[in-house]
Amino acid sequence: MTVPDTLGGIGEVATLARIFPRLPRADAALLGPGDDAAVVAAPDGRFVVTTDMMIHGPDFRLAWSSPLQIGWKAAATNLSDVAAMGATPSALLVAIAAPADSPVGLLEGIADGFREACAALAPGCGVVGGDLSVSATLTLAVTAFGDLDGRAPVVRSGARVGDIVAVSGTLGLAAAGLRLLFSGGVDAAGEPERAAATSARLASEHDAAAIDAQLAPSPPISDGVAASLAGATSMIDLSDGLALDARRIAGASGVGIDFHGAALGDDPLTVLGGGEDHSLLATFRTGTVLPGAFRPIGAVVAGEGILLDGQSLEGTGWDPYRGWDGNVG
């Protein structure tokens, strides 16, 4: 039986030599990986920049996610933040810290995930550099850049009373996938287990779609630019739950947001409390022809906070220091 190469066994230089060919190239890169820093074109004279971390335990589990899914999700979660500003993703910086005894194949798979996610969600965006380090806990930190192409950024503070509230992407599906994993993707002791997760995924087409949405989300990246071109007055990436993220727009804009229960499916409260869909929530002036896959789910109203069919809602969502509170009511 062949023993796989480990990070500690072959070292950083050899590991990078195996990873670089698998990474996606960025069209905007004037100088990519290999020097002390990359050089990336900024034709607009400005660039959008965001960063996000994924840590084994709170953000993903190796027992549930393949290396490719880890890389895909790390890319997707950052690409959606760029899209939420109305920008086109242009480049990624990726820093990874992993245990020294990790198989090199783990990082190769993660690199494949970045390549496939960029190709599928944001063609032309690629990895221009990053860093490798050692840690007892597998950790990914990604910085993403985007191009506004001369447009103003779409911020959270522009919603006005009377605006349409619309969403592009799924609602509550990733949260349903997480519930399935915690209920059916564990062993007898309640610990995450790959075989159990596979069985849970095979239970039905809906369960498979929900688990896939959790492990490798496919946010509607191109609809960020489409929303900007259509005159979106505000926009946000739905990472921490519909109610919590909508509350951020409402607070920044000094308005209330009233969701239409009929537009949220059979279980509106669960949808409002779910997170990690990485869909795009935006507001548009009344009469706007909604672009892309956007669909109306509510309205901007006078007042403050979040409402469901006119009734005020309490509740939060994901807080990295307090954990998950999906209860809305």
Secondary structure, DSSP 8 states (H G I E B T S, - for coil): -----BHHHHHHHHHHHHHGGGS---TTEEE-TTSSS-EE--TTS--EEEEEEEEBTTTB-TTT--HHHHHHHHHHHHHHHHHTTT-EEEEEEEEEEE-TTSBHHHHHHHHHHHHHHHHHHSTT-EEEEEEEEE-SS-EEEEEEEEE-TT-----GGG--TT-EEEEES-SSHHHHHHHHHHHHSB-TTS-B-HHHHHHHHTT-HHHHHHHHHHHS----THHHHHHHHTT-SEEEEESS-HHHHHHHHHHHHT-EEEE-GGGG-S-HHHHHH-----EEEEEE-TT----TT-EEEEEEESSSEEEETTEEE-B--EETTTEE---B-
